[in-house]
Amino acid sequence: MVNFSLEVVSEENNIFFPYISQIVVENCYASKNFNIPKDPLSKFKHIILTGKNGSGKTTILNRINLILNHLQDGKTKEQKIANLKGTIAVNKNHPGRESWEKTLNELKDIDLLFLDSNIERYFKEDDPCIISLFKAHRRVELLDVNTVTKEDDFISNLKVRKNTDDFTKLFKQYLVNKKVYEAFDFMNSKTSAISQSKIFFDNLRNILRDVLEDKDIELVFIQENFEFNIILSDGRKILFNNLSEGFSAFLSVVMDLLIRTDLIRKQKNDFDYQPYGVVLIDEPETHLHLSMQYNMLPLVSSLFPNIQFIVATHSPAIISSLENAIVFDLTSKVEVADWILGSSFSELMVRHFGLNNEYSPIADKILQEINLAAKNKDTEALRSVLDKNGSFLTPALKLDIEFLLIKIKNDYND
């Protein structure tokens, strides 16, 4: 049951791409027999999965990736299952049998609905799309560069869908190649190629400015050792491999998609082209400060507007950051309504993530003591709460207790 929906991006050029409209969960360990969302989407939307640990978020992302990869190999899920069954039947003692059976069982865990049944035509070598899975706990560890490599090496990696970790490691190599080719283009007066290279590096610099929240960052190529310095507004120089884990996790997604996008544009000889595809991200909040969590999905969705993002998260900042998305809770099996975008984080913690209230456990205990003292009109107990927990109380809560003391005193005098 693989079924894709057409999203019209340009009526003039009649450009379409199939996006996932529904995930049919048949058996994913803790999760069985439900649909995400309940009714198939009628148009392009991002999908955000939440739920408690063990609810199946990562498993579902892995199964989606498995089905999409087989589609890129030219096989629907049903065709792959039939091939595997035939292979297993005639190779009963083959050492690869266990692996084949594992893949066969995993393919049965979920089904994907798309918006057009004729999906094979969208997964062609001459019209490549982007399919990527970013696992949790990402970090960029860029390989050192010693020489220039052939661009064909990157194109071959794109065709065999080299995994995101390995692809991102080559990001610095890709940048060095572009800088060296830019010099050759300059010597040969290829003004168009030079212009496209400048646009690429300007875009990369602007992305770094947004991610690192420094509007004066510059990216400088050090040709003597094939290295790049990120120069901050205060004059500090840092390398890509010296970035914090948070920035590194964020940029690992951007770096991978930038390379894939640039290669596809070159194949199509259209540097304004926005590739289509589906990108899966497990725990995009990994290592990110709260403000970066809130900005991550809006940034990557604006950089790659024809990509459908399907993410698994525990973060209220992530689930409330992205418009044109549905949020589905795997624990309750409920699709969250649009109110989530207009909610405070404290409201999300209570209404969506299931906490008793928006306070920390320490604050909750203090409030219980305050309420008990207020109920008993016990000014000494209230004063004790102030004295014992003063360093833990917010100014507003301290003020509330002072008002309670005054009120109780006035009531007593009356």
ABEGO torsion letter per residue (X at the ends): XBBBBBBBABAAAGBBBBBBABBBBABBGABBGBBOBABBBABBBBBBBBEBBGAGAAAAAAAAAAAAAAAAAGBBAAAAAAAAAAAAAABAABAAAAAAAAAAAAAAABBBBBABABAAAABBAABBBBBBBBBBGBBBBBBBBABBBBAAAAAAAAAAGBBAAAAAAAAAAAAAAAAAAAAAAAAAGBAAAAAAAAAAAAAAAAAAAAAAGBAABBBBBBAAAGBBBBBBAAGBBBBAAABBAAAAAAAAAAAAAAAAAAAAAAAAGBAABBBBEBBBBBGAABGBBAAAAAAAAAAAAAABAABBBBBBBABAAAAAABBGBBBBBAAAGBBBBAAAAABBAAAAAAAAAGBABABBAAAAAAAAAAAAAAAAGBAAAAAAAAAAAAAABBAAAAAAAAAAAAAAAAAAAX
